[in-house]
Amino acid sequence: MFGSVDQHGNQVDEDPYRIVDDHTLRIGGSRFDYRILHGNTLILHPVITRAARRRALSHPFEFNKPAWQVAVSEEGLAWKRVRCEGWC
């Protein structure tokens, strides 16, 4: 399971993930290019189709996967492995 926690360690989202190949993974239905640094730090780069981008931009104030992809892969954001406290 891939999950995010906030600054207080509370779970804010979760989804199953699947490694597609050495450079690509899927979290839920969203595709990312990825790399792992130092064995425990995950760097994500969103892969967003033109069609998904158009749909997201046509309803910018509604939750959409491309916006979520950008949020979780914000440049400079590195994911560190943490113990799951019963949520994964």
N, CA, C and O atoms as a printed pandas DataFrame, in Angstrom:
     atom_number atom_name residue_name chain_id  residue_number  x_coord  y_coord  z_coord
0              1         N          MET        A               1    0.838   -1.184    0.000
1              2        CA          MET        A               1    0.000    0.000    0.000
2              3         C          MET        A               1    0.880    1.243    0.000
3              4         O          MET        A               1    1.895    1.306    0.692
4              5         N          PHE        A               2    0.475    2.210   -0.777
5              6        CA          PHE        A               2    1.092    3.536   -0.743
6              7         C          PHE        A               2    0.175    4.400    0.100
7              8         O          PHE        A               2   -1.042    4.370   -0.082
8              9         N          GLY        A               3    0.726    5.151    0.999
9             10        CA          GLY        A               3   -0.083    6.035    1.813
10            11         C          GLY        A               3    0.669    7.300    2.147
11            12         O          GLY        A               3    1.899    7.321    2.186
12            13         N          SER        A               4   -0.072    8.334    2.383
13            14        CA          SER        A               4    0.498    9.613    2.780
14            15         C          SER        A               4    0.084    9.918    4.203
15            16         O          SER        A               4   -1.018    9.574    4.631
16            17         N          VAL        A               5    0.968   10.559    4.926
17            18        CA          VAL        A               5    0.627   11.054    6.254
18            19         C          VAL        A               5    0.903   12.557    6.277
19            20         O          VAL        A               5    1.758   13.066    5.553
20            21         N          ASP        A               6    0.154   13.245    7.129
21            22        CA          ASP        A               6    0.368   14.684    7.244
22            23         C          ASP        A               6    1.518   14.969    8.211
23            24         O          ASP        A               6    2.187   14.046    8.676
24            25         N          GLN        A               7    1.739   16.234    8.506
25            26        CA          GLN        A               7    2.862   16.636    9.357
26            27         C          GLN        A               7    2.749   16.097   10.780
27            28         O          GLN        A               7    3.721   16.119   11.536
28            29         N          HIS        A               8    1.555   15.609   11.146
29            30        CA          HIS        A               8    1.340   15.056   12.485
30            31         C          HIS        A               8    1.364   13.531   12.489
31            32         O          HIS        A               8    1.143   12.902   13.524
32            33         N          GLY        A               9    1.635   12.934   11.313
33            34        CA          GLY        A               9    1.680   11.484   11.220
34            35         C          GLY        A               9    0.338   10.818   11.019
35            36         O          GLY        A               9    0.228    9.596   11.119
36            37         N          ASN        A              10   -0.704   11.623   10.731
37            38        CA          ASN        A              10   -2.037   11.071   10.486
38            39         C          ASN        A              10   -2.198   10.712    9.018
39            40         O          ASN        A              10   -1.771   11.461    8.140
40            41         N          GLN        A              11   -2.811    9.569    8.754
41            42        CA          GLN        A              11   -3.036    9.126    7.386
42            43         C          GLN        A              11   -3.955   10.099    6.653
43            44         O          GLN        A              11   -4.980   10.519    7.190
44            45         N          VAL        A              12   -3.582   10.457    5.417
45            46        CA          VAL        A              12   -4.435   11.338    4.622
46            47         C          VAL        A              12   -4.896   10.684    3.323
47            48         O          VAL        A              12   -5.890   11.117    2.741
48            49         N          ASP        A              13   -4.201    9.661    2.862
49            50        CA          ASP        A              13   -4.689    8.898    1.723
50            51         C          ASP        A              13   -3.976    7.560    1.658
51            52         O          ASP        A              13   -2.959    7.342    2.317
52            53         N          GLU        A              14   -4.536    6.664    0.842
53            54        CA          GLU        A              14   -3.935    5.357    0.645
54            55         C          GLU        A              14   -4.460    4.766   -0.654
55            56         O          GLU        A              14   -5.576    5.061   -1.081
56            57         N          ASP        A              15   -3.659    3.946   -1.261
57            58        CA          ASP        A              15   -4.037    3.245   -2.480
58            59         C          ASP        A              15   -3.038    2.120   -2.698
59            60         O          ASP        A              15   -1.877    2.244   -2.307
60            61         N          PRO        A              16   -3.463    1.041   -3.307
61            62        CA          PRO        A              16   -2.486    0.011   -3.644
62            63         C          PRO        A              16   -1.566    0.525   -4.748
63            64         O          PRO        A              16   -1.977    1.328   -5.586
64            65         N          TYR        A              17   -0.333    0.060   -4.741
65            66        CA          TYR        A              17    0.584    0.435   -5.809
66            67         C          TYR        A              17    1.094   -0.817   -6.496
67            68         O          TYR        A              17    1.076   -1.907   -5.925
68            69         N          ARG        A              18    1.549   -0.647   -7.734
69            70        CA          ARG        A              18    2.105   -1.751   -8.506
70            71         C          ARG        A              18    3.291   -1.229   -9.299
71            72         O          ARG        A              18    3.182   -0.222   -9.999
72            73         N          ILE        A              19    4.410   -1.906   -9.191
73            74        CA          ILE        A              19    5.577   -1.531   -9.982
74            75         C          ILE        A              19    5.397   -2.119  -11.374
75            76         O          ILE        A              19    5.241   -3.330  -11.530
76            77         N          VAL        A              20    5.421   -1.247  -12.392
77            78        CA          VAL        A              20    5.225   -1.658  -13.776
78            79         C          VAL        A              20    6.545   -2.114  -14.388
79            80         O          VAL        A              20    6.617   -3.166  -15.023
80            81         N          ASP        A              21    7.585   -1.312  -14.190
81            82        CA          ASP        A              21    8.928   -1.652  -14.658
82            83         C          ASP        A              21    9.938   -0.892  -13.803
83            84         O          ASP        A              21    9.571   -0.324  -12.774
84            85         N          ASP        A              22   11.193   -0.875  -14.213
85            86        CA          ASP        A              22   12.248   -0.252  -13.400
86            87         C          ASP        A              22   12.082    1.247  -13.198
87            88         O          ASP        A              22   12.737    1.828  -12.333
88            89         N          HIS        A              23   11.209    1.888  -13.989
89            90        CA          HIS        A              23   11.074    3.342  -13.902
90            91         C          HIS        A              23    9.628    3.818  -13.794
91            92         O          HIS        A              23    9.378    5.021  -13.734
92            93         N          THR        A              24    8.673    2.888  -13.769
93            94        CA          THR        A              24    7.262    3.263  -13.786
94            95         C          THR        A              24    6.504    2.510  -12.702
95            96         O          THR        A              24    6.725    1.317  -12.491
96            97         N          LEU        A              25    5.610    3.215  -12.016
97            98        CA          LEU        A              25    4.706    2.554  -11.079
98            99         C          LEU        A              25    3.334    3.168  -11.187
99           100         O          LEU        A              25    3.167    4.273  -11.701
100          101         N          ARG        A              26    2.350    2.433  -10.694
101          102        CA          ARG        A              26    0.969    2.913  -10.632
102          103         C          ARG        A              26    0.538    2.928   -9.178
103          104         O          ARG        A              26    0.736    1.968   -8.433
104          105         N          ILE        A              27   -0.051    4.035   -8.804
105          106        CA          ILE        A              27   -0.677    4.153   -7.494
106          107         C          ILE        A              27   -2.162    4.319   -7.783
107          108         O          ILE        A              27   -2.582    5.314   -8.374
108          109         N          GLY        A              28   -2.948    3.343   -7.364
109          110        CA          GLY        A              28   -4.343    3.342   -7.785
110          111         C          GLY        A              28   -4.357    3.281   -9.299
111          112         O          GLY        A              28   -3.725    2.399   -9.880
112          113         N          GLY        A              29   -5.053    4.184   -9.948
113          114        CA          GLY        A              29   -5.076    4.234  -11.398
114          115         C          GLY        A              29   -4.146    5.277  -11.984
115          116         O          GLY        A              29   -4.227    5.563  -13.178
116          117         N          SER        A              30   -3.267    5.854  -11.179
117          118        CA          SER        A              30   -2.391    6.939  -11.633
118          119         C          SER        A              30   -0.984    6.427  -11.903
119          120         O          SER        A              30   -0.431    5.643  -11.132
120          121         N          ARG        A              31   -0.417    6.886  -13.016
121          122        CA          ARG        A              31    0.916    6.440  -13.426
122          123         C          ARG        A              31    1.972    7.485  -13.068
123          124         O          ARG        A              31    1.751    8.689  -13.202
124          125         N          PHE        A              32    3.123    6.994  -12.609
125          126        CA          PHE        A              32    4.246    7.850  -12.252
126          127         C          PHE        A              32    5.545    7.240  -12.766
127          128         O          PHE        A              32    5.698    6.019  -12.796
128          129         N          ASP        A              33    6.463    8.085  -13.164
129          130        CA          ASP        A              33    7.852    7.671  -13.299
130          131         C          ASP        A              33    8.439    7.824  -11.908
131          132         O          ASP        A              33    8.047    8.722  -11.162
132          133         N          TYR        A              34    9.384    6.947  -11.550
133          134        CA          TYR        A              34    9.935    7.035  -10.206
134          135         C          TYR        A              34   11.416    6.683  -10.186
135          136         O          TYR        A              34   11.954    6.088  -11.119
136          137         N          ARG        A              35   12.046    7.071   -9.094
137          138        CA          ARG        A              35   13.400    6.619   -8.792
138          139         C          ARG        A              35   13.511    6.533   -7.279
139          140         O          ARG        A              35   12.789    7.203   -6.541
140          141         N          ILE        A              36   14.435    5.690   -6.839
141          142        CA          ILE        A              36   14.650    5.497   -5.414
142          143         C          ILE        A              36   16.070    5.918   -5.086
143          144         O          ILE        A              36   17.027    5.459   -5.711
144          145         N          LEU        A              37   16.199    6.786   -4.110
145          146        CA          LEU        A              37   17.502    7.278   -3.668
146          147         C          LEU        A              37   17.871    6.644   -2.336
147          148         O          LEU        A              37   17.023    6.512   -1.453
148          149         N          HIS        A              38   19.094    6.262   -2.191
149          150        CA          HIS        A              38   19.638    5.766   -0.921
150          151         C          HIS        A              38   18.851    4.589   -0.346
151          152         O          HIS        A              38   18.911    4.336    0.857
152          153         N          GLY        A              39   18.116    3.872   -1.190
153          154        CA          GLY        A              39   17.411    2.676   -0.745
154          155         C          GLY        A              39   16.095    2.892   -0.032
155          156         O          GLY        A              39   15.354    1.932    0.180
156          157         N          ASN        A              40   15.771    4.144    0.354
157          158        CA          ASN        A              40   14.515    4.330    1.104
158          159         C          ASN        A              40   13.792    5.640    0.812
159          160         O          ASN        A              40   12.833    5.981    1.505
160          161         N          THR        A              41   14.236    6.380   -0.203
161          162        CA          THR        A              41   13.587    7.648   -0.538
162          163         C          THR        A              41   13.023    7.562   -1.954
163          164         O          THR        A              41   13.758    7.302   -2.907
164          165         N          LEU        A              42   11.730    7.779   -2.085
165          166        CA          LEU        A              42   11.023    7.663   -3.349
166          167         C          LEU        A              42   10.802    9.047   -3.954
167          168         O          LEU        A              42   10.292    9.947   -3.287
168          169         N          ILE        A              43   11.188    9.211   -5.219
169          170        CA          ILE        A              43   10.935   10.445   -5.958
170          171         C          ILE        A              43    9.943   10.106   -7.073
171          172         O          ILE        A              43   10.186    9.191   -7.859
172          173         N          LEU        A              44    8.839   10.831   -7.144
173          174        CA          LEU        A              44    7.792   10.583   -8.138
174          175         C          LEU        A              44    7.701   11.721   -9.139
175          176         O          LEU        A              44    7.908   12.886   -8.800
176          177         N          HIS        A              45    7.386   11.362  -10.390
177          178        CA          HIS        A              45    7.097   12.330  -11.455
178          179         C          HIS        A              45    5.811   11.869  -12.130
179          180         O          HIS        A              45    5.770   10.757  -12.657
180          181         N          PRO        A              46    4.755   12.690  -12.133
181          182        CA          PRO        A              46    3.472   12.248  -12.684
182          183         C          PRO        A              46    3.523   12.072  -14.200
183          184         O          PRO        A              46    4.201   12.819  -14.904
184          185         N          VAL        A              47    2.802   11.083  -14.680
185          186        CA          VAL        A              47    2.609   10.884  -16.114
186          187         C          VAL        A              47    1.122   11.127  -16.344
187          188         O          VAL        A              47    0.283   10.308  -15.969
188          189         N          ILE        A              48    0.806   12.262  -16.965
189          190        CA          ILE        A              48   -0.583   12.688  -17.139
190          191         C          ILE        A              48   -0.880   12.774  -18.630
191          192         O          ILE        A              48   -0.167   13.451  -19.371
192          193         N          THR        A              49   -1.927   12.092  -19.067
193          194        CA          THR        A              49   -2.298   12.121  -20.483
194          195         C          THR        A              49   -2.934   13.465  -20.826
195          196         O          THR        A              49   -3.414   14.180  -19.946
196          197         N          ARG        A              50   -2.929   13.794  -22.099
197          198        CA          ARG        A              50   -3.582   15.038  -22.544
198          199         C          ARG        A              50   -5.065   15.026  -22.225
199          200         O          ARG        A              50   -5.625   16.039  -21.804
200          201         N          ALA        A              51   -5.702   13.877  -22.426
201          202        CA          ALA        A              51   -7.142   13.774  -22.146
202          203         C          ALA        A              51   -7.423   14.007  -20.660
203          204         O          ALA        A              51   -8.365   14.721  -20.318
204          205         N          ALA        A              52   -6.622   13.417  -19.777
205          206        CA          ALA        A              52   -6.815   13.612  -18.341
206          207         C          ALA        A              52   -6.573   15.060  -17.957
207          208         O          ALA        A              52   -7.286   15.607  -17.116
208          209         N          ARG        A              53   -5.578   15.682  -18.562
209          210        CA          ARG        A              53   -5.291   17.092  -18.291
210          211         C          ARG        A              53   -6.477   17.972  -18.713
211          212         O          ARG        A              53   -6.871   18.880  -17.981
212          213         N          ARG        A              54   -7.038   17.699  -19.890
213          214        CA          ARG        A              54   -8.191   18.480  -20.358
214          215         C          ARG        A              54   -9.379   18.327  -19.421
215          216         O          ARG        A              54  -10.036   19.310  -19.078
216          217         N          ARG        A              55   -9.657   17.081  -19.003
217          218        CA          ARG        A              55  -10.783   16.852  -18.079
218          219         C          ARG        A              55  -10.562   17.591  -16.764
219          220         O          ARG        A              55  -11.485   18.211  -16.234
220          221         N          ALA        A              56   -9.348   17.527  -16.240
221          222        CA          ALA        A              56   -9.046   18.194  -14.967
222          223         C          ALA        A              56   -9.186   19.705  -15.085
223          224         O          ALA        A              56   -9.736   20.354  -14.195
224          225         N          LEU        A              57   -8.689   20.261  -16.179
225          226        CA          LEU        A              57   -8.760   21.711  -16.359
226          227         C          LEU        A              57  -10.180   22.198  -16.626
227          228         O          LEU        A              57  -10.494   23.362  -16.378
228          229         N          SER        A              58  -11.035   21.318  -17.128
229          230        CA          SER        A              58  -12.422   21.737  -17.388
230          231         C          SER        A              58  -13.233   21.835  -16.094
231          232         O          SER        A              58  -14.284   22.474  -16.069
232          233         N          HIS        A              59  -12.745   21.200  -15.011
233          234        CA          HIS        A              59  -13.418   21.255  -13.699
234          235         C          HIS        A              59  -12.347   21.455  -12.619
235          236         O          HIS        A              59  -12.112   20.559  -11.808
236          237         N          PRO        A              60  -11.700   22.621  -12.606
237          238        CA          PRO        A              60  -10.529   22.812  -11.740
238          239         C          PRO        A              60  -10.811   22.790  -10.238
239          240         O          PRO        A              60   -9.884   22.598   -9.451
240          241         N          PHE        A              61  -12.045   22.978   -9.825
241          242        CA          PHE        A              61  -12.330   23.026   -8.395
242          243         C          PHE        A              61  -12.848   21.694   -7.845
243          244         O          PHE        A              61  -13.197   21.597   -6.669
244          245         N          GLU        A              62  -12.896   20.670   -8.701
245          246        CA          GLU        A              62  -13.300   19.342   -8.263
246          247         C          GLU        A              62  -12.054   18.478   -8.106
247          248         O          GLU        A              62  -11.062   18.672   -8.809
248          249         N          PHE        A              63  -12.109   17.521   -7.175
249          250        CA          PHE        A              63  -10.982   16.602   -7.033
250          251         C          PHE        A              63  -10.778   15.869   -8.351
251          252         O          PHE        A              63  -11.737   15.427   -8.983
252          253         N          ASN        A              64   -9.516   15.745   -8.760
253          254        CA          ASN        A              64   -9.209   14.973   -9.959
254          255         C          ASN        A              64   -7.837   14.333   -9.801
255          256         O          ASN        A              64   -6.983   14.833   -9.069
256          257         N          LYS        A              65   -7.642   13.226  -10.496
257          258        CA          LYS        A              65   -6.396   12.476  -10.349
258          259         C          LYS        A              65   -5.168   13.262  -10.772
259          260         O          LYS        A              65   -4.157   13.208  -10.071
260          261         N          PRO        A              66   -5.203   14.002  -11.902
261          262        CA          PRO        A              66   -3.997   14.766  -12.256
262          263         C          PRO        A              66   -3.567   15.757  -11.178
263          264         O          PRO        A              66   -2.373   15.901  -10.916
264          265         N          ALA        A              67   -4.515   16.437  -10.554
265          266        CA          ALA        A              67   -4.152   17.377   -9.489
266          267         C          ALA        A              67   -3.534   16.626   -8.312
267          268         O          ALA        A              67   -2.566   17.093   -7.712
268          269         N          TRP        A              68   -4.091   15.470   -7.984
269          270        CA          TRP        A              68   -3.532   14.655   -6.909
270          271         C          TRP        A              68   -2.122   14.195   -7.277
271          272         O          TRP        A              68   -1.219   14.221   -6.441
272          273         N          GLN        A              69   -1.934   13.770   -8.539
273          274        CA          GLN        A              69   -0.608   13.332   -8.979
274          275         C          GLN        A              69    0.424   14.445   -8.813
275          276         O          GLN        A              69    1.531   14.204   -8.333
276          277         N          VAL        A              70    0.062   15.645   -9.204
277          278        CA          VAL        A              70    0.980   16.780   -9.076
278          279         C          VAL        A              70    1.251   17.071   -7.600
279          280         O          VAL        A              70    2.387   17.357   -7.224
280          281         N          ALA        A              71    0.220   17.001   -6.770
281          282        CA          ALA        A              71    0.390   17.296   -5.347
282          283         C          ALA        A              71    1.342   16.310   -4.670
283          284         O          ALA        A              71    2.194   16.722   -3.883
284          285         N          VAL        A              72    1.209   15.012   -4.964
285          286        CA          VAL        A              72    2.061   14.032   -4.289
286          287         C          VAL        A              72    3.449   13.932   -4.888
287          288         O          VAL        A              72    4.331   13.294   -4.313
288          289         N          SER        A              73    3.653   14.563   -6.053
289          290        CA          SER        A              73    4.983   14.494   -6.668
290          291         C          SER        A              73    5.612   15.872   -6.818
291          292         O          SER        A              73    6.476   16.089   -7.667
292          293         N          GLU        A              74    5.166   16.792   -5.986
293          294        CA          GLU        A              74    5.698   18.155   -6.023
294          295         C          GLU        A              74    7.225   18.122   -6.071
295          296         O          GLU        A              74    7.867   17.386   -5.322
296          297         N          GLU        A              75    7.786   18.922   -6.955
297          298        CA          GLU        A              75    9.243   18.933   -7.105
298          299         C          GLU        A              75    9.913   19.199   -5.767
299          300         O          GLU        A              75    9.543   20.116   -5.033
300          301         N          GLY        A              76   10.890   18.387   -5.476
301          302        CA          GLY        A              76   11.595   18.517   -4.214
302          303         C          GLY        A              76   11.004   17.689   -3.096
303          304         O          GLY        A              76   11.612   17.560   -2.034
304          305         N          LEU        A              77    9.820   17.123   -3.318
305          306        CA          LEU        A              77    9.176   16.291   -2.304
306          307         C          LEU        A              77    9.712   14.872   -2.412
307          308         O          LEU        A              77    9.593   14.236   -3.459
308          309         N          ALA        A              78   10.287   14.391   -1.358
309          310        CA          ALA        A              78   10.808   13.024   -1.323
310          311         C          ALA        A              78   10.009   12.228   -0.303
311          312         O          ALA        A              78    9.835   12.666    0.834
312          313         N          TRP        A              79    9.532   11.080   -0.701
313          314        CA          TRP        A              79    8.770   10.205    0.183
314          315         C          TRP        A              79    9.735    9.308    0.931
315          316         O          TRP        A              79   10.619    8.696    0.331
316          317         N          LYS        A              80    9.569    9.231    2.218
317          318        CA          LYS        A              80   10.398    8.357    3.050
318          319         C          LYS        A              80    9.523    7.231    3.592
319          320         O          LYS        A              80    8.353    7.427    3.924
320          321         N          ARG        A              81   10.116    6.070    3.669
321          322        CA          ARG        A              81    9.400    4.911    4.206
322          323         C          ARG        A              81    9.184    5.108    5.706
323          324         O          ARG        A              81   10.107    5.446    6.447
324          325         N          VAL        A              82    7.944    4.886    6.128
325          326        CA          VAL        A              82    7.615    4.962    7.552
326          327         C          VAL        A              82    6.816    3.725    7.932
327          328         O          VAL        A              82    6.234    3.057    7.078
328          329         N          ARG        A              83    6.797    3.435    9.210
329          330        CA          ARG        A              83    5.976    2.327    9.691
330          331         C          ARG        A              83    4.504    2.704    9.540
331          332         O          ARG        A              83    4.101    3.826    9.848
332          333         N          CYS        A              84    3.722    1.761    9.065
333          334        CA          CYS        A              84    2.289    2.045    9.035
334          335         C          CYS        A              84    1.717    1.671   10.381
335          336         O          CYS        A              84    2.013    0.613   10.936
336          337         N          GLU        A              85    0.915    2.537   10.876
337          338        CA          GLU        A              85    0.339    2.366   12.207
338          339         C          GLU        A              85   -1.049    1.762   12.115
339          340         O          GLU        A              85   -2.017    2.315   12.637
340          341         N          GLY        A              86   -1.138    0.609   11.439
341          342        CA          GLY        A              86   -2.412   -0.084   11.336
342          343         C          GLY        A              86   -3.260    0.302   10.150
343          344         O          GLY        A              86   -4.320   -0.290    9.950
344          345         N          TRP        A              87   -2.836    1.288    9.340
345          346        CA          TRP        A              87   -3.670    1.713    8.211
346          347         C          TRP        A              87   -3.256    1.061    6.903
347          348         O          TRP        A              87   -3.953    1.218    5.901
348          349         N          CYS        A              88   -2.159    0.345    6.877
349          350        CA          CYS        A              88   -1.780   -0.312    5.626
350          351         C          CYS        A              88   -1.696   -1.807    5.795
351          352         O          CYS        A              88   -1.388   -2.520    4.839
